[in-house]
Amino acid sequence: MSARKAYPLSWPEGWKRTQTRVTAQFNKKREPKYVQNGTGATVRSYQGKTRLSVADAVQRVFGELSRMGVRDDDIIISTNVRLRLDGSPRSDEEPSDPGAAVYWQKKGWPIARTMAIDQYRRVADNLAAIAATLEAMRAIERHGGAVIFERAFLGFAALPEKASQPWREVLGFDTHNPDAREVEDRFRALVKTHHPDQGGDRDTFERIVQAREAARMEIA
């Protein structure tokens, strides 16, 4: 799985923000270890549970959407976890705004769908909550509620790009239609100039990231 991420957080229009956040209880089981006991025999040692990481939570989201028939390339994970210059997310960082939004597209849908949660204090927990919600909604479909399931997701319809400026114009493709490789090359070149860590403007950087994601969905 290759997790696509967007930075800064692109909160979907019309979704209310949480004012008071709480601590979540999302975690994962530690991998068991094999140790020798007092008689020299090898036994399995259970290590309990550990705090969920952003990478773990992203995997859960991708897993749930995959079960709905959504391809990895058609999913955008949007948070305030900063990106490195190569466009991949930094690790071991907790932003002041822990909100998370997930956008996904599926063949035959006119626009993307979205779900956003920010009620917990950690990005990983908000992503895990999105995954848990998706799992619950899949259960509705499994138990004969296909119409309810589809109507519920109609309420989550949204576009991942806030900027009104077309992605081709943002990325500088005014005269021809680029392929996926050209988009990525142009994105990396623009990020080197406009990334906030390099003295660039945050709004401009956000438009570039969103334009890259819009391009990926259109030409994938």
C-alpha positions in Angstrom: 0.0 0.0 0.0 1.2 3.4 -0.9 -0.5 6.0 1.3 -1.2 9.3 -0.5 -1.3 12.2 1.8 -2.2 15.9 1.4 -0.8 18.7 3.5 -1.9 21.1 5.0 -5.3 19.7 6.2 -8.0 20.3 3.7 -11.2 20.2 5.8 -14.3 19.6 3.8 -16.6 22.5 3.3 -19.7 22.3 5.5 -18.3 20.0 8.1 -18.3 21.4 11.6 -15.1 21.5 13.6 -14.9 20.1 17.2 -14.2 22.6 19.9 -13.4 20.3 22.8 -11.3 17.2 22.0 -11.0 14.0 24.0 -8.5 11.2 24.4 -9.3 8.1 22.3 -8.7 4.4 23.1 -7.5 3.2 19.7 -4.5 0.9 19.9 -3.1 -2.2 18.3 -1.8 -5.5 19.6 2.0 -5.9 19.9 3.6 -8.6 17.8 4.2 -11.7 20.0 7.7 -12.7 20.8 9.2 -16.2 21.3 11.4 -16.7 24.3 12.8 -19.6 26.2 11.3 -20.5 29.6 13.1 -22.0 32.6 13.2 -25.5 31.1 14.7 -24.2 27.8 11.5 -24.7 25.8 10.5 -21.9 23.3 7.2 -20.4 24.2 5.1 -17.6 22.8 5.2 -14.4 24.9 2.3 -11.9 24.4 3.3 -8.2 24.7 -0.1 -6.6 25.2 -1.1 -3.5 23.2 0.6 -0.3 22.0 -0.4 3.2 20.9 -1.6 3.4 17.3 0.7 5.2 14.9 -0.4 7.4 11.9 0.9 4.7 9.6 -1.2 2.0 11.4 -4.3 4.2 11.2 -3.8 4.9 7.5 -3.5 1.2 6.8 -6.9 0.7 8.5 -8.5 3.4 6.4 -7.1 1.9 3.2 -8.2 -1.5 4.3 -11.8 -0.5 4.8 -12.0 1.4 1.5 -10.4 -1.4 -0.3 -13.2 -3.7 0.9 -15.6 -1.2 -0.7 -13.8 -1.6 -4.0 -11.9 1.7 -3.9 -8.4 1.6 -5.3 -5.4 2.9 -3.3 -4.6 5.4 -6.0 -8.1 6.9 -5.6 -7.7 7.7 -1.9 -6.3 10.9 -0.4 -5.4 11.2 3.3 -5.4 14.9 4.4 -3.9 16.0 7.7 -1.6 18.6 9.2 1.3 16.0 9.5 3.9 17.9 7.4 5.4 16.5 4.2 9.1 16.2 3.4 10.4 17.8 0.2 9.8 14.6 -1.7 6.0 14.8 -0.8 6.0 12.0 1.8 4.8 12.6 5.3 7.1 13.2 8.2 7.1 10.8 11.1 6.9 11.2 14.9 5.1 14.6 14.7 1.8 15.7 16.3 0.4 18.9 14.8 -1.6 21.4 16.9 -4.7 20.6 14.8 -5.1 16.8 14.8 -8.0 16.7 12.4 -8.1 14.2 9.6 -10.1 14.1 6.3 -10.2 11.2 3.9 -11.3 11.7 0.3 -12.0 8.8 -2.1 -13.2 8.3 -5.6 -14.7 5.3 -7.3 -15.3 4.5 -11.0 -18.7 5.7 -12.0 -19.0 8.4 -9.3 -19.3 12.0 -10.6 -17.4 13.4 -7.6 -15.3 12.2 -4.7 -16.7 11.3 -1.3 -15.2 12.5 2.0 -15.3 11.8 5.7 -13.6 14.0 8.4 -13.1 13.6 12.1 -11.3 15.8 14.6 -12.8 14.9 18.0 -9.7 13.2 19.3 -6.4 14.7 20.3 -4.2 12.7 18.0 -4.1 12.5 14.2 -3.8 8.7 14.4 -6.9 8.4 16.5 -9.0 10.5 14.2 -7.9 8.4 11.3 -8.7 5.3 13.2 -12.1 6.7 14.0 -12.7 7.2 10.3 -11.8 3.6 9.6 -14.1 2.4 12.4 -17.0 4.5 11.0 -16.4 3.1 7.5 -16.4 -0.4 9.0 -19.7 0.2 10.7 -21.2 1.5 7.5 -20.1 -1.5 5.7 -21.9 -3.6 8.3 -25.1 -1.8 7.3 -24.7 -3.0 3.8 -23.9 -6.5 4.8 -27.1 -6.7 6.8 -29.4 -5.8 3.9 -29.2 -2.0 4.2 -27.7 -1.4 0.7 -30.0 1.5 0.0 -29.4 3.1 3.4 -25.7 2.6 2.9 -25.6 4.4 -0.5 -27.9 7.2 0.7 -25.6 7.8 3.7 -22.6 8.2 1.5 -24.4 10.7 -0.7 -24.2 13.0 2.3 -20.4 12.7 2.2 -20.0 13.8 -1.4 -17.3 16.5 -1.7 -14.4 17.7 -3.9 -10.9 17.4 -2.5 -9.7 20.6 -4.2 -10.7 23.8 -2.5 -9.0 26.1 -5.0 -11.1 27.3 -7.9 -8.0 27.5 -10.1 -7.7 24.4 -12.4 -4.9 22.0 -11.5 -3.3 22.3 -15.0 -3.0 26.1 -14.4 -1.6 25.6 -10.9 1.0 23.2 -12.1 1.8 25.1 -15.2 0.4 22.8 -17.9 -1.5 25.3 -20.0 -0.7 24.0 -23.4 -0.9 20.2 -23.2 -2.2 17.3 -21.2 0.6 15.8 -19.0 0.9 12.2 -18.0 1.3 11.0 -14.4 5.1 11.2 -14.5 5.1 14.8 -15.8 2.7 15.8 -13.0 4.9 14.2 -10.3 8.1 15.8 -11.8 6.4 19.3 -11.9 5.1 18.8 -8.4 8.5 18.0 -6.9 10.1 21.0 -8.7 7.4 23.4 -7.4 7.6 22.0 -3.8 11.4 22.8 -3.7 10.5 26.5 -4.3 7.2 26.8 -2.4 7.5 24.5 0.6 7.0 26.5 3.8 10.2 25.0 5.2 12.0 26.7 2.3 10.4 30.1 2.9 7.5 29.5 0.6 4.0 30.7 1.0 1.7 28.3 2.9 -1.4 29.0 0.7 0.6 28.6 -2.5 2.0 25.3 -1.3 -1.5 24.1 -0.3 -2.8 24.9 -3.8 0.1 22.9 -5.4 -0.6 19.9 -3.2 -4.3 20.0 -3.9 -3.7 20.4 -7.6 -1.4 17.4 -7.7 -4.1 15.3 -6.0 -6.8 16.5 -8.4 -4.5 15.7 -11.3 -3.9 12.2 -9.9 -7.6 11.5 -9.7 -8.2 12.7 -13.3 -5.4 11.0 -15.1 -5.0 7.8 -13.0 
